[in-house]
Amino acid sequence: MGREPAPMSDDYGRLVGSGCVWVLVMDEEVGGLIVLRREADHVLVSNVAVGRAHQGRGFGRRLLTMLKRMLAKAATTSCASTPTS
């Protein structure tokens, strides 16, 4: 690609402040996160990440399951995702 992937250069302070980031906390440390971008008619998953120490235990899947439940509650009709690697 010739440049860093977008999630590497995102302003996470701004994203957290806007309520677009959900963090998985494991024993008082960040274990993973999911970043959403809300649009008028859908929610875009722009990043799902799990720390190395916590990979392979289904936490990424749990974050996505949480998202599905949240969307179902909010009656959002669609969810698109983009690859981050």
DSSP file with accessible surface (Angstrom, degrees, kcal/mol):
  #  RESIDUE AA STRUCTURE BP1 BP2  ACC     N-H-->O    O-->H-N    N-H-->O    O-->H-N    TCO  KAPPA ALPHA  PHI   PSI    X-CA   Y-CA   Z-CA
    1    1 A M              0   0  175      0, 0.0     3,-0.1     0, 0.0     0, 0.0   0.000 360.0 360.0 360.0 -28.9    0.0    0.0    0.0
    2    2 A G        +     0   0   87      1,-0.2     2,-0.3     0, 0.0     0, 0.0   0.566 360.0  59.4  84.1   5.8    2.9    2.4    0.6
    3    3 A R  S    S-     0   0  171      0, 0.0    -1,-0.2     0, 0.0     3,-0.1  -0.977  93.8 -78.6-155.9 166.2    1.5    3.9    3.8
    4    4 A E        -     0   0  116     -2,-0.3     5,-0.1     1,-0.1     2,-0.0  -0.416  55.6-101.0 -65.9 143.5    0.3    2.9    7.3
    5    5 A P    >>  -     0   0   48      0, 0.0     3,-1.9     0, 0.0     4,-0.7  -0.359  37.9-108.7 -60.6 146.4   -3.1    1.3    7.5
    6    6 A A  H >> S+     0   0   49      1,-0.3     3,-1.5     2,-0.2     4,-0.9   0.847 115.6  61.7 -49.4 -42.6   -5.7    3.9    8.7
    7    7 A P  H 34 S+     0   0   19      0, 0.0    -1,-0.3     0, 0.0     3,-0.3   0.804  98.7  58.8 -59.6 -23.3   -6.1    2.4   12.1
    8    8 A M  H <4 S+     0   0  127     -3,-1.9    -2,-0.2     1,-0.2    -4,-0.0   0.768 113.8  35.6 -74.7 -24.4   -2.5    3.1   12.9
    9    9 A S  H << S+     0   0   81     -3,-1.5    -1,-0.2    -4,-0.7    -3,-0.1   0.366  87.1 124.1-112.1   4.8   -2.9    6.8   12.3
   10   10 A D     <  -     0   0   33     -4,-0.9     2,-1.3    -3,-0.3     3,-0.1  -0.299  69.3-117.2 -62.4 149.7   -6.4    7.3   13.7
   11   11 A D     >  -     0   0   94      1,-0.2     4,-2.2     2,-0.1     3,-0.2  -0.738  34.3-177.7 -87.6  90.9   -6.7    9.9   16.5
   12   12 A Y  H  > S+     0   0   67     -2,-1.3     4,-2.9     1,-0.2     5,-0.3   0.814  77.4  60.7 -67.7 -29.2   -7.9    7.6   19.2
   13   13 A G  H  > S+     0   0   56      2,-0.2     4,-2.2     1,-0.2    -1,-0.2   0.946 109.2  43.2 -59.3 -45.7   -8.3   10.4   21.7
   14   14 A R  H  > S+     0   0  132      2,-0.2     4,-1.6    -3,-0.2    -2,-0.2   0.921 114.3  50.7 -65.4 -42.9  -10.9   12.0   19.4
   15   15 A L  H  <>S+     0   0    1     -4,-2.2     5,-2.2     2,-0.2     6,-0.4   0.923 111.1  47.5 -63.6 -43.6  -12.5    8.6   18.7
   16   16 A V  H ><5S+     0   0   89     -4,-2.9     3,-1.6     1,-0.2     5,-0.2   0.941 111.1  52.3 -62.0 -44.4  -12.8    7.8   22.4
   17   17 A G  H 3<5S+     0   0   72     -4,-2.2    -1,-0.2    -5,-0.3    -2,-0.2   0.807 107.2  52.9 -61.8 -28.1  -14.2   11.3   23.1
   18   18 A S  T 3<5S-     0   0   67     -4,-1.6    -1,-0.3    -5,-0.1    -2,-0.2   0.495 115.1-115.0 -87.6  -2.8  -16.9   10.8   20.4
   19   19 A G  T < 5S+     0   0   42     -3,-1.6    -3,-0.2    -4,-0.4    -2,-0.1   0.711  81.6 121.0  79.8  21.9  -18.1    7.5   21.9
   20   20 A C      < +     0   0   20     -5,-2.2    16,-2.9    -6,-0.2     2,-0.4   0.418  54.8  76.0 -97.2  -0.9  -16.9    5.4   18.9
   21   21 A V  E     -A   35   0A  23     -6,-0.4     2,-0.4    14,-0.2    14,-0.2  -0.948  53.8-170.0-119.5 132.0  -14.5    3.1   20.8
   22   22 A W  E     -A   34   0A  70     12,-2.5    12,-2.2    -2,-0.4     2,-0.4  -0.976  15.9-154.0-116.3 134.3  -15.4    0.2   23.1
   23   23 A V  E     -A   33   0A  73     -2,-0.4     2,-0.6    10,-0.2    10,-0.2  -0.894  10.4-144.1-115.8 135.1  -12.5   -1.3   25.1
   24   24 A L  E     -A   32   0A  39      8,-2.7     7,-3.6    -2,-0.4     8,-1.4  -0.875  21.7-157.0 -93.5 118.0  -12.1   -4.8   26.5
   25   25 A V  E     -A   30   0A  91     -2,-0.6     2,-0.5     5,-0.2     5,-0.2  -0.878  10.7-174.2-103.6 128.0  -10.4   -4.6   29.8
   26   26 A M  E >  S-A   29   0A  36      3,-3.2     3,-1.5    -2,-0.5    -2,-0.0  -0.978  72.4 -24.2-123.3 114.9   -8.5   -7.7   31.1
   27   27 A D  T 3  S-     0   0  150     -2,-0.5    -1,-0.1     1,-0.3     3,-0.1   0.916 127.0 -49.2  48.4  49.5   -7.0   -7.6   34.6
   28   28 A E  T 3  S+     0   0  193      1,-0.2     2,-0.3    -3,-0.0    -1,-0.3   0.658 122.4  96.6  67.3  18.3   -6.9   -3.7   34.5
   29   29 A E  E <  S-A   26   0A 105     -3,-1.5    -3,-3.2     0, 0.0     2,-0.5  -0.952  86.0 -94.5-131.1 157.1   -5.1   -3.6   31.1
   30   30 A V  E     +A   25   0A  91     -2,-0.3    -5,-0.2    -5,-0.2     3,-0.1  -0.576  40.0 174.2 -71.0 119.8   -6.5   -3.0   27.6
   31   31 A G  E     -     0   0A   1     -7,-3.6    20,-2.7    -2,-0.5     2,-0.3   0.700  61.8 -32.0 -97.2 -25.9   -7.1   -6.5   26.1
   32   32 A G  E     -AB  24  50A   4     -8,-1.4    -8,-2.7    18,-0.3    -1,-0.4  -0.980  54.3-147.9-176.3 176.1   -8.7   -5.3   22.9
   33   33 A L  E     -AB  23  49A  34     16,-2.6    16,-2.4    -2,-0.3     2,-0.4  -0.986   6.5-148.9-157.0 161.7  -11.0   -2.7   21.3
   34   34 A I  E     -AB  22  48A   0    -12,-2.2   -12,-2.5    -2,-0.3     2,-0.5  -0.995  13.2-156.6-135.0 134.4  -13.5   -2.1   18.6
   35   35 A V  E     -AB  21  47A   0     12,-2.9    11,-2.2    -2,-0.4    12,-1.3  -0.970  12.2-170.0-115.6 126.5  -13.9    1.1   16.7
   36   36 A L  E     - B   0  45A   0    -16,-2.9     2,-0.5    -2,-0.5     9,-0.2  -0.870  14.7-155.9-115.5 148.5  -17.2    2.0   15.1
   37   37 A R  E     - B   0  44A  60      7,-2.6     7,-3.1    -2,-0.3     2,-0.4  -0.978  18.1-146.7-123.0 114.1  -18.2    4.8   12.7
   38   38 A R  E     - B   0  43A 131     -2,-0.5     2,-0.2     5,-0.2     5,-0.2  -0.698  19.8-179.8 -85.0 129.5  -21.8    5.6   12.9
   39   39 A E        -     0   0  104      3,-3.0     3,-0.2    -2,-0.4    -2,-0.0  -0.669  44.9 -92.9-116.4 175.2  -23.4    6.7    9.6
   40   40 A A  S    S+     0   0  112     -2,-0.2     3,-0.1     1,-0.2    -2,-0.0   0.890 121.3  15.0 -59.5 -39.7  -27.0    7.7    8.9
   41   41 A D  S    S+     0   0  109      1,-0.1     2,-0.3    35,-0.1    37,-0.3   0.288 129.3  20.3-123.0   9.1  -28.1    4.3    7.9
   42   42 A H        -     0   0   54     -3,-0.2    -3,-3.0    35,-0.1     2,-0.4  -0.982  64.0-118.3-163.2 171.5  -25.4    1.9    9.1
   43   43 A V  E     -Bc  38  79A   4     35,-1.0    37,-1.7    -2,-0.3     2,-0.5  -0.991  24.8-149.4-121.1 129.7  -22.5    1.4   11.4
   44   44 A L  E     -Bc  37  80A  40     -7,-3.1    -7,-2.6    -2,-0.4     2,-0.9  -0.871   7.6-143.3-100.8 126.8  -19.0    0.7   10.0
   45   45 A V  E     +Bc  36  81A   8     35,-2.4    37,-1.4    -2,-0.5    -9,-0.2  -0.807  26.2 172.2 -85.3 107.9  -16.6   -1.4   11.9
   46   46 A S  E     +     0   0A  12    -11,-2.2     2,-0.3    -2,-0.9    -1,-0.2   0.674  61.5  10.0 -95.5 -15.5  -13.3    0.3   11.2
   47   47 A N  E     +B   35   0A  14    -12,-1.3   -12,-2.9   -40,-0.0     2,-0.4  -0.926  47.3 179.2-163.2 135.4  -11.1   -1.6   13.6
   48   48 A V  E     +B   34   0A  41     -2,-0.3     2,-0.4   -14,-0.2   -14,-0.2  -0.983  23.8 170.4-131.1 123.3  -11.2   -4.7   15.8
   49   49 A A  E     -B   33   0A  39    -16,-2.4   -16,-2.6    -2,-0.4     2,-0.4  -0.996  18.7-168.7-139.4 143.0   -7.9   -5.4   17.7
   50   50 A V  E     -B   32   0A  27     -2,-0.4   -18,-0.3   -18,-0.3     5,-0.1  -0.999  32.6-111.3-129.8 132.2   -6.8   -7.8   20.4
   51   51 A G    >>  -     0   0   31    -20,-2.7     3,-2.0    -2,-0.4     4,-0.6  -0.247  29.5-113.1 -60.7 149.2   -3.5   -7.5   22.2
   52   52 A R  G >4 S+     0   0  218      1,-0.3     3,-1.1     2,-0.2    -1,-0.1   0.862 115.7  56.8 -51.2 -43.4   -1.0  -10.2   21.6
   53   53 A A  G 34 S+     0   0   75      1,-0.2    -1,-0.3     3,-0.0    -2,-0.1   0.699 113.8  40.5 -65.3 -16.7   -1.2  -11.5   25.1
   54   54 A H  G X4 S+     0   0   13     -3,-2.0     3,-0.7   -23,-0.2     5,-0.4   0.361  88.0 117.8-114.5   4.5   -4.9  -12.0   24.7
   55   55 A Q  T <<  +     0   0  109     -3,-1.1    -4,-0.0    -4,-0.6    -3,-0.0  -0.313  64.2  35.1 -73.8 155.3   -5.1  -13.4   21.2
   56   56 A G  T 3  S+     0   0   88      1,-0.0    -1,-0.2    -2,-0.0    -4,-0.0   0.562  91.6  94.0  83.1   9.0   -6.5  -16.8   20.4
   57   57 A R  S <  S-     0   0  131     -3,-0.7    -2,-0.1     0, 0.0    -1,-0.0   0.235 101.5-102.4-118.5  12.3   -9.1  -16.8   23.2
   58   58 A G  S  > S+     0   0   18      3,-0.0     4,-2.1     1,-0.0     5,-0.1   0.602  79.2 131.3  83.7  13.0  -12.1  -15.5   21.2
   59   59 A F  H  > S+     0   0   14     -5,-0.4     4,-2.3     2,-0.2     5,-0.2   0.872  71.8  53.2 -70.7 -35.9  -12.0  -11.9   22.4
   60   60 A G  H  > S+     0   0   19      2,-0.2     4,-2.1     1,-0.2    -1,-0.2   0.936 110.4  48.6 -60.7 -43.6  -12.3  -10.4   18.9
   61   61 A R  H  > S+     0   0  179      1,-0.2     4,-2.5     2,-0.2    -2,-0.2   0.903 109.5  52.8 -62.3 -39.9  -15.4  -12.6   18.3
   62   62 A R  H  X S+     0   0  160     -4,-2.1     4,-2.5     2,-0.2    -1,-0.2   0.896 107.2  51.6 -64.0 -40.0  -16.8  -11.4   21.7
   63   63 A L  H  X S+     0   0   13     -4,-2.3     4,-2.1     2,-0.2    -1,-0.2   0.925 111.8  46.7 -62.1 -42.8  -16.3   -7.8   20.7
   64   64 A L  H  X S+     0   0   68     -4,-2.1     4,-2.5     2,-0.2    -2,-0.2   0.888 110.9  52.2 -67.7 -35.8  -18.2   -8.4   17.4
   65   65 A T  H  X S+     0   0   47     -4,-2.5     4,-2.4     2,-0.2    -2,-0.2   0.919 108.0  51.8 -64.4 -41.7  -21.0  -10.3   19.3
   66   66 A M  H  X S+     0   0   59     -4,-2.5     4,-2.5     1,-0.2    -2,-0.2   0.926 109.2  50.9 -59.2 -42.3  -21.3   -7.3   21.6
   67   67 A L  H  X S+     0   0    4     -4,-2.1     4,-2.9     1,-0.2     5,-0.2   0.938 108.2  51.2 -61.2 -46.6  -21.7   -5.1   18.6
   68   68 A K  H  X S+     0   0  147     -4,-2.5     4,-2.4     1,-0.2    -1,-0.2   0.912 111.6  47.7 -58.5 -43.1  -24.4   -7.3   17.1
   69   69 A R  H  X S+     0   0  177     -4,-2.4     4,-2.3     2,-0.2    -1,-0.2   0.911 111.7  50.0 -64.4 -41.9  -26.3   -7.2   20.3
   70   70 A M  H  X S+     0   0   42     -4,-2.5     4,-2.0     1,-0.2    -2,-0.2   0.926 112.3  47.5 -63.0 -42.8  -26.0   -3.5   20.5
   71   71 A L  H  X>S+     0   0   15     -4,-2.9     5,-2.1     1,-0.2     4,-0.6   0.896 109.7  52.6 -66.9 -39.6  -27.1   -3.0   17.0
   72   72 A A  H ><5S+     0   0   75     -4,-2.4     3,-0.8    -5,-0.2    -1,-0.2   0.918 110.0  49.2 -62.4 -40.8  -30.1   -5.3   17.5
   73   73 A K  H 3<5S+     0   0  193     -4,-2.3    -1,-0.2     1,-0.2    -2,-0.2   0.880 113.7  45.4 -63.5 -38.9  -31.1   -3.3   20.5
   74   74 A A  H 3<5S-     0   0   64     -4,-2.0    -1,-0.2    -5,-0.2    -2,-0.2   0.481 108.7-127.3 -84.3  -3.3  -30.8   -0.1   18.5
   75   75 A A  T <<5 +     0   0   80     -3,-0.8     2,-0.3    -4,-0.6    -3,-0.2   0.820  46.0 167.8  59.3  34.1  -32.7   -1.6   15.6
   76   76 A T      < -     0   0   47     -5,-2.1    -1,-0.2    -6,-0.1   -34,-0.1  -0.634  27.7-149.1 -75.6 136.9  -29.9   -0.6   13.2
   77   77 A T        +     0   0  130     -2,-0.3     2,-0.3   -36,-0.2    -1,-0.1   0.697  65.6  24.5 -89.0 -20.1  -30.5   -2.4    9.9
   78   78 A S        -     0   0   55    -37,-0.3   -35,-1.0    -7,-0.0     2,-0.4  -0.989  49.7-167.0-146.4 156.9  -27.0   -3.0    8.5
   79   79 A C  E     -c   43   0A  63     -2,-0.3     2,-0.3   -37,-0.2   -35,-0.2  -0.975  10.9-167.7-142.6 123.2  -23.4   -3.3    9.6
   80   80 A A  E     -c   44   0A  47    -37,-1.7   -35,-2.4    -2,-0.4     2,-0.3  -0.829   4.9-161.5-108.3 151.3  -20.5   -3.2    7.1
   81   81 A S  E     -c   45   0A  94     -2,-0.3   -35,-0.1   -37,-0.2   -37,-0.0  -0.954   4.4-156.9-130.9 153.5  -16.9   -4.1    7.9
   82   82 A T        -     0   0   68    -37,-1.4     2,-0.1    -2,-0.3    -2,-0.0  -0.971  29.2-107.5-125.9 144.5  -13.6   -3.3    6.3
   83   83 A P        -     0   0  120      0, 0.0     0, 0.0     0, 0.0     0, 0.0  -0.412  21.0-160.3 -67.8 146.9  -10.4   -5.3    6.6
   84   84 A T              0   0   51    -36,-0.1   -38,-0.0    -2,-0.1   -37,-0.0   0.340 360.0 360.0-109.2   2.6   -7.7   -3.7    8.7
   85   85 A S              0   0  147    -80,-0.0     0, 0.0     0, 0.0     0, 0.0  -0.839 360.0 360.0-130.5 360.0   -4.7   -5.6    7.4
